[in-house]
Amino acid sequence: MLVPSPGYPVYPVATLFAGGESYLMPLIEDNAFLPDFKAIPESVLKRAKLMFLNLSNNPTAALAPKEFYMEAIELAAKYDIILCHDAAYSEVYYDGKKPLSFLEMEGACEVGIEFHSLSKTYNMTGWRIGFASATRTSSASEDQVQPRFRHIPGCCRRPQ
């Protein structure tokens, strides 16, 4: 699993408990606190099954531009990686700079799933209430990620 560092400690720990390996993607100031996909070795990309992104990011407060998400989507498609966008902090932002949703990007629904938490937005610390958005046809459908999720038809459809 590809994991941002620093990031939510559960990503690498849960991977370890499941018998997997984590590859830490450093979030450094020189790269606007975003993962540098070009720095990930090809051998790691070929073995990776999941990539977690957490934007807006805690603890760095980094926001990603559209170009970053498009690069992540292309990488996920090329290497058949399920992109998990942890958007728990999507409603916590400053100076009117609202974070983009990963699912706004062309191709996102085919490679990824986006998770949201109500605990951050509504000051419900400790509550484990949230939702995930993906399509049944994406490689990241909730049936593969966690079977007890309920599917909500139409949550990731593009206008015709």
PyRosetta script that sets phi, psi and omega in degrees:
from pyrosetta import init, pose_from_sequence

init()
pose = pose_from_sequence("MLVPSPGYPVYPVATLFAGGESYLMPLIEDNAFLPDFKAIPESVLKRAKLMFLNLSNNPTAALAPKEFYMEAIELAAKYDIILCHDAAYSEVYYDGKKPLSFLEMEGACEVGIEFHSLSKTYNMTGWRIGFASATRTSSASEDQVQPRFRHIPGCCRRPQ")
pose.set_psi(1, 138.7)
pose.set_omega(1, 176.0)
pose.set_phi(2, -92.4)
pose.set_psi(2, 124.3)
pose.set_omega(2, -170.0)
pose.set_phi(3, -130.8)
pose.set_psi(3, 130.6)
pose.set_omega(3, 175.7)
pose.set_phi(4, -69.7)
pose.set_psi(4, 145.6)
pose.set_omega(4, 179.5)
pose.set_phi(5, -140.6)
pose.set_psi(5, 118.2)
pose.set_omega(5, 7.7)
pose.set_phi(6, -74.8)
pose.set_psi(6, 157.3)
pose.set_omega(6, 179.4)
pose.set_phi(7, -169.9)
pose.set_psi(7, -170.9)
pose.set_omega(7, -178.2)
pose.set_phi(8, -63.1)
pose.set_psi(8, 118.5)
pose.set_omega(8, -174.4)
pose.set_phi(9, -59.3)
pose.set_psi(9, -21.8)
pose.set_omega(9, -178.1)
pose.set_phi(10, -67.3)
pose.set_psi(10, -29.2)
pose.set_omega(10, -178.2)
pose.set_phi(11, -54.6)
pose.set_psi(11, -60.0)
pose.set_omega(11, -178.3)
pose.set_phi(12, -71.0)
pose.set_psi(12, -32.5)
pose.set_omega(12, -179.3)
pose.set_phi(13, -66.6)
pose.set_psi(13, -46.3)
pose.set_omega(13, 178.6)
pose.set_phi(14, -63.3)
pose.set_psi(14, -37.1)
pose.set_omega(14, 177.2)
pose.set_phi(15, -62.1)
pose.set_psi(15, -44.8)
pose.set_omega(15, 178.0)
pose.set_phi(16, -61.0)
pose.set_psi(16, -46.0)
pose.set_omega(16, 179.6)
pose.set_phi(17, -61.5)
pose.set_psi(17, -31.6)
pose.set_omega(17, -179.6)
pose.set_phi(18, -84.0)
pose.set_psi(18, 0.8)
pose.set_omega(18, 178.4)
pose.set_phi(19, 88.3)
pose.set_psi(19, 12.1)
pose.set_omega(19, -179.3)
pose.set_phi(20, -98.4)
pose.set_psi(20, -179.3)
pose.set_omega(20, 177.3)
pose.set_phi(21, -121.0)
pose.set_psi(21, 144.3)
pose.set_omega(21, 176.6)
pose.set_phi(22, -107.2)
pose.set_psi(22, 140.5)
pose.set_omega(22, 170.7)
pose.set_phi(23, -111.9)
pose.set_psi(23, 119.7)
pose.set_omega(23, -176.8)
pose.set_phi(24, -82.8)
pose.set_psi(24, 127.3)
pose.set_omega(24, 175.9)
pose.set_phi(25, -99.5)
pose.set_psi(25, 105.3)
pose.set_omega(25, -176.7)
pose.set_phi(26, -63.2)
pose.set_psi(26, 137.1)
pose.set_omega(26, 174.9)
pose.set_phi(27, -105.6)
pose.set_psi(27, 101.7)
pose.set_omega(27, -176.1)
pose.set_phi(28, -117.4)
pose.set_psi(28, 155.2)
pose.set_omega(28, -175.8)
pose.set_phi(29, -59.8)
pose.set_psi(29, -36.4)
pose.set_omega(29, -179.3)
pose.set_phi(30, -61.0)
pose.set_psi(30, -19.2)
pose.set_omega(30, 178.7)
pose.set_phi(31, -116.2)
pose.set_psi(31, 30.0)
pose.set_omega(31, 179.0)
pose.set_phi(32, 56.9)
pose.set_psi(32, 29.5)
pose.set_omega(32, 179.9)
pose.set_phi(33, 59.9)
pose.set_psi(33, 32.0)
pose.set_omega(33, 175.7)
pose.set_phi(34, -114.6)
pose.set_psi(34, 151.1)
pose.set_omega(34, 176.6)
pose.set_phi(35, -62.7)
pose.set_psi(35, 142.6)
pose.set_omega(35, 175.6)
pose.set_phi(36, -98.0)
pose.set_psi(36, 98.4)
pose.set_omega(36, -175.5)
pose.set_phi(37, -63.6)
pose.set_psi(37, -28.8)
pose.set_omega(37, -179.8)
pose.set_phi(38, -69.3)
pose.set_psi(38, -19.3)
pose.set_omega(38, -179.9)
pose.set_phi(39, -84.7)
pose.set_psi(39, -8.5)
pose.set_omega(39, -179.5)
pose.set_phi(40, -81.7)
pose.set_psi(40, 123.2)
pose.set_omega(40, -179.4)
pose.set_phi(41, -59.7)
pose.set_psi(41, 143.9)
pose.set_omega(41, 178.7)
pose.set_phi(42, -54.5)
pose.set_psi(42, -39.8)
pose.set_omega(42, -179.0)
pose.set_phi(43, -62.5)
pose.set_psi(43, -34.6)
pose.set_omega(43, 178.1)
pose.set_phi(44, -71.4)
pose.set_psi(44, -44.1)
pose.set_omega(44, -179.6)
pose.set_phi(45, -61.4)
pose.set_psi(45, -38.0)
pose.set_omega(45, -179.4)
pose.set_phi(46, -67.8)
pose.set_psi(46, -26.9)
pose.set_omega(46, -179.5)
pose.set_phi(47, -94.5)
pose.set_psi(47, -17.8)
pose.set_omega(47, -174.5)
pose.set_phi(48, -67.2)
pose.set_psi(48, 140.8)
pose.set_omega(48, 177.0)
pose.set_phi(49, -112.2)
pose.set_psi(49, -31.7)
pose.set_omega(49, -178.2)
pose.set_phi(50, -133.9)
pose.set_psi(50, 147.6)
pose.set_omega(50, 170.8)
pose.set_phi(51, -131.8)
pose.set_psi(51, 126.3)
pose.set_omega(51, 175.2)
pose.set_phi(52, -97.9)
pose.set_psi(52, 133.1)
pose.set_omega(52, 168.7)
pose.set_phi(53, -121.5)
pose.set_psi(53, 144.8)
pose.set_omega(53, -178.0)
pose.set_phi(54, -133.6)
pose.set_psi(54, 89.5)
pose.set_omega(54, -175.9)
pose.set_phi(55, -136.0)
pose.set_psi(55, 127.4)
pose.set_omega(55, 5.3)
pose.set_phi(56, -65.4)
pose.set_psi(56, 147.1)
pose.set_omega(56, -169.0)
pose.set_phi(57, -92.7)
pose.set_psi(57, 141.6)
pose.set_omega(57, 168.8)
pose.set_phi(58, -115.3)
pose.set_psi(58, 118.5)
pose.set_omega(58, 24.7)
pose.set_phi(59, -105.6)
pose.set_psi(59, 1.9)
pose.set_omega(59, -171.6)
pose.set_phi(60, -85.4)
pose.set_psi(60, -18.6)
pose.set_omega(60, -175.9)
pose.set_phi(61, 67.8)
pose.set_psi(61, 16.0)
pose.set_omega(61, -179.5)
pose.set_phi(62, -66.2)
pose.set_psi(62, 143.1)
pose.set_omega(62, 173.3)
pose.set_phi(63, -115.4)
pose.set_psi(63, 149.1)
pose.set_omega(63, -179.3)
pose.set_phi(64, -107.9)
pose.set_psi(64, 137.4)
pose.set_omega(64, 173.9)
pose.set_phi(65, -79.8)
pose.set_psi(65, 167.2)
pose.set_omega(65, -180.0)
pose.set_phi(66, -54.0)
pose.set_psi(66, -41.1)
pose.set_omega(66, -177.5)
pose.set_phi(67, -60.0)
pose.set_psi(67, -37.1)
pose.set_omega(67, 178.5)
pose.set_phi(68, -64.5)
pose.set_psi(68, -47.3)
pose.set_omega(68, 179.6)
pose.set_phi(69, -61.7)
pose.set_psi(69, -39.5)
pose.set_omega(69, 179.5)
pose.set_phi(70, -63.9)
pose.set_psi(70, -39.3)
pose.set_omega(70, 176.8)
pose.set_phi(71, -63.8)
pose.set_psi(71, -41.7)
pose.set_omega(71, 178.7)
pose.set_phi(72, -63.4)
pose.set_psi(72, -41.5)
pose.set_omega(72, 179.7)
pose.set_phi(73, -64.6)
pose.set_psi(73, -44.5)
pose.set_omega(73, 178.3)
pose.set_phi(74, -61.7)
pose.set_psi(74, -41.9)
pose.set_omega(74, 178.6)
pose.set_phi(75, -63.1)
pose.set_psi(75, -46.1)
pose.set_omega(75, 179.8)
pose.set_phi(76, -61.8)
pose.set_psi(76, -42.1)
pose.set_omega(76, 179.5)
pose.set_phi(77, -66.3)
pose.set_psi(77, -43.1)
pose.set_omega(77, -177.8)
pose.set_phi(78, -62.8)
pose.set_psi(78, -40.3)
pose.set_omega(78, -174.9)
pose.set_phi(79, -105.3)
pose.set_psi(79, 9.3)
pose.set_omega(79, 179.8)
pose.set_phi(80, 54.8)
pose.set_psi(80, 49.5)
pose.set_omega(80, 179.2)
pose.set_phi(81, -104.3)
pose.set_psi(81, 133.5)
pose.set_omega(81, 174.2)
pose.set_phi(82, -79.7)
pose.set_psi(82, 122.1)
pose.set_omega(82, -179.3)
pose.set_phi(83, -93.9)
pose.set_psi(83, 118.2)
pose.set_omega(83, 179.8)
pose.set_phi(84, -106.3)
pose.set_psi(84, 109.5)
pose.set_omega(84, -179.5)
pose.set_phi(85, -96.8)
pose.set_psi(85, 110.5)
pose.set_omega(85, 178.8)
pose.set_phi(86, -86.6)
pose.set_psi(86, 100.2)
pose.set_omega(86, -175.7)
pose.set_phi(87, -102.5)
pose.set_psi(87, 35.7)
pose.set_omega(87, -177.4)
pose.set_phi(88, -59.3)
pose.set_psi(88, -27.8)
pose.set_omega(88, -177.1)
pose.set_phi(89, -105.9)
pose.set_psi(89, 19.8)
pose.set_omega(89, -175.3)
pose.set_phi(90, -63.5)
pose.set_psi(90, -22.2)
pose.set_omega(90, 179.9)
pose.set_phi(91, -102.7)
pose.set_psi(91, 7.2)
pose.set_omega(91, 177.4)
pose.set_phi(92, -110.9)
pose.set_psi(92, 103.3)
pose.set_omega(92, -178.7)
pose.set_phi(93, -150.5)
pose.set_psi(93, 167.8)
pose.set_omega(93, -172.3)
pose.set_phi(94, -126.1)
pose.set_psi(94, 156.6)
pose.set_omega(94, 173.9)
pose.set_phi(95, 55.4)
pose.set_psi(95, 29.4)
pose.set_omega(95, 178.0)
pose.set_phi(96, 71.3)
pose.set_psi(96, 9.2)
pose.set_omega(96, -179.7)
pose.set_phi(97, -88.5)
pose.set_psi(97, 82.0)
pose.set_omega(97, -176.7)
pose.set_phi(98, -73.8)
pose.set_psi(98, 130.9)
pose.set_omega(98, 178.6)
pose.set_phi(99, -64.5)
pose.set_psi(99, 148.1)
pose.set_omega(99, 174.2)
pose.set_phi(100, -78.4)
pose.set_psi(100, 153.3)
pose.set_omega(100, 170.8)
pose.set_phi(101, -88.8)
pose.set_psi(101, 134.7)
pose.set_omega(101, 174.6)
pose.set_phi(102, -53.3)
pose.set_psi(102, -37.0)
pose.set_omega(102, -176.5)
pose.set_phi(103, -73.0)
pose.set_psi(103, -7.5)
pose.set_omega(103, 174.6)
pose.set_phi(104, -73.0)
pose.set_psi(104, -16.9)
pose.set_omega(104, -172.1)
pose.set_phi(105, -87.6)
pose.set_psi(105, 143.1)
pose.set_omega(105, 176.0)
pose.set_phi(106, -59.7)
pose.set_psi(106, 129.6)
pose.set_omega(106, 177.8)
pose.set_phi(107, 90.5)
pose.set_psi(107, -11.1)
pose.set_omega(107, -177.1)
pose.set_phi(108, -62.5)
pose.set_psi(108, -41.6)
pose.set_omega(108, -176.5)
pose.set_phi(109, -65.9)
pose.set_psi(109, -20.2)
pose.set_omega(109, 179.8)
pose.set_phi(110, -82.9)
pose.set_psi(110, -21.0)
pose.set_omega(110, -174.6)
pose.set_phi(111, -121.1)
pose.set_psi(111, -6.1)
pose.set_omega(111, -170.3)
pose.set_phi(112, -146.7)
pose.set_psi(112, 178.8)
pose.set_omega(112, 179.6)
pose.set_phi(113, -140.4)
pose.set_psi(113, 145.1)
pose.set_omega(113, -179.8)
pose.set_phi(114, -120.3)
pose.set_psi(114, 131.9)
pose.set_omega(114, -179.7)
pose.set_phi(115, -107.5)
pose.set_psi(115, 139.5)
pose.set_omega(115, 176.5)
pose.set_phi(116, -127.6)
pose.set_psi(116, 150.6)
pose.set_omega(116, 179.1)
pose.set_phi(117, -123.5)
pose.set_psi(117, 137.3)
pose.set_omega(117, 176.0)
pose.set_phi(118, -86.1)
pose.set_psi(118, -16.1)
pose.set_omega(118, -174.5)
pose.set_phi(119, -66.8)
pose.set_psi(119, -35.8)
pose.set_omega(119, -179.2)
pose.set_phi(120, -74.9)
pose.set_psi(120, -48.3)
pose.set_omega(120, -175.7)
pose.set_phi(121, -64.8)
pose.set_psi(121, -38.7)
pose.set_omega(121, -173.2)
pose.set_phi(122, -111.0)
pose.set_psi(122, 21.7)
pose.set_omega(122, 175.6)
pose.set_phi(123, 53.7)
pose.set_psi(123, 48.6)
pose.set_omega(123, -178.8)
pose.set_phi(124, -114.1)
pose.set_psi(124, 48.3)
pose.set_omega(124, -177.5)
pose.set_phi(125, -51.6)
pose.set_psi(125, 132.6)
pose.set_omega(125, 179.9)
pose.set_phi(126, 93.1)
pose.set_psi(126, -21.5)
pose.set_omega(126, 177.2)
pose.set_phi(127, -76.9)
pose.set_psi(127, 140.7)
pose.set_omega(127, 179.4)
pose.set_phi(128, -110.3)
pose.set_psi(128, 68.2)
pose.set_omega(128, -179.7)
pose.set_phi(129, -120.6)
pose.set_psi(129, 128.2)
pose.set_omega(129, -180.0)
pose.set_phi(130, -167.0)
pose.set_psi(130, -170.8)
pose.set_omega(130, 177.9)
pose.set_phi(131, -152.7)
pose.set_psi(131, 162.9)
pose.set_omega(131, 178.3)
pose.set_phi(132, -126.6)
pose.set_psi(132, 145.5)
pose.set_omega(132, 178.1)
pose.set_phi(133, -122.4)
pose.set_psi(133, 128.7)
pose.set_omega(133, 176.3)
pose.set_phi(134, -164.9)
pose.set_psi(134, 174.7)
pose.set_omega(134, 175.3)
pose.set_phi(135, -107.9)
pose.set_psi(135, 154.2)
pose.set_omega(135, 177.2)
pose.set_phi(136, -61.2)
pose.set_psi(136, -30.8)
pose.set_omega(136, -176.3)
pose.set_phi(137, -87.0)
pose.set_psi(137, -9.5)
pose.set_omega(137, 179.9)
pose.set_phi(138, -73.6)
pose.set_psi(138, 157.2)
pose.set_omega(138, 177.5)
pose.set_phi(139, -67.4)
pose.set_psi(139, -10.5)
pose.set_omega(139, -177.3)
pose.set_phi(140, -111.4)
pose.set_psi(140, 31.2)
pose.set_omega(140, -179.6)
pose.set_phi(141, -61.0)
pose.set_psi(141, 151.3)
pose.set_omega(141, -175.9)
pose.set_phi(142, -63.0)
pose.set_psi(142, -18.8)
pose.set_omega(142, 176.4)
pose.set_phi(143, -65.1)
pose.set_psi(143, -29.8)
pose.set_omega(143, 178.9)
pose.set_phi(144, -87.8)
pose.set_psi(144, -32.0)
pose.set_omega(144, -176.2)
pose.set_phi(145, -81.7)
pose.set_psi(145, -49.2)
pose.set_omega(145, 178.3)
pose.set_phi(146, -158.0)
pose.set_psi(146, 107.7)
pose.set_omega(146, -172.0)
pose.set_phi(147, -58.1)
pose.set_psi(147, -22.8)
pose.set_omega(147, -176.3)
pose.set_phi(148, -82.2)
pose.set_psi(148, -3.8)
pose.set_omega(148, 173.8)
pose.set_phi(149, -65.1)
pose.set_psi(149, 148.0)
pose.set_omega(149, 174.7)
pose.set_phi(150, -99.5)
pose.set_psi(150, 138.1)
pose.set_omega(150, 179.6)
pose.set_phi(151, -85.0)
pose.set_psi(151, 133.4)
pose.set_omega(151, 175.2)
pose.set_phi(152, -111.6)
pose.set_psi(152, 106.2)
pose.set_omega(152, -177.5)
pose.set_phi(153, -56.2)
pose.set_psi(153, 138.5)
pose.set_omega(153, 173.7)
pose.set_phi(154, 86.4)
pose.set_psi(154, 4.8)
pose.set_omega(154, -175.7)
pose.set_phi(155, -75.8)
pose.set_psi(155, -13.8)
pose.set_omega(155, -178.7)
pose.set_phi(156, -139.2)
pose.set_psi(156, 52.5)
pose.set_omega(156, 179.8)
pose.set_phi(157, -111.8)
pose.set_psi(157, 142.7)
pose.set_omega(157, 177.5)
pose.set_phi(158, -90.5)
pose.set_psi(158, 144.7)
pose.set_omega(158, 176.3)
pose.set_phi(159, -62.0)
pose.set_psi(159, 144.5)
pose.set_omega(159, 179.9)
pose.set_phi(160, -81.7)
pose.dump_pdb("model.pdb")
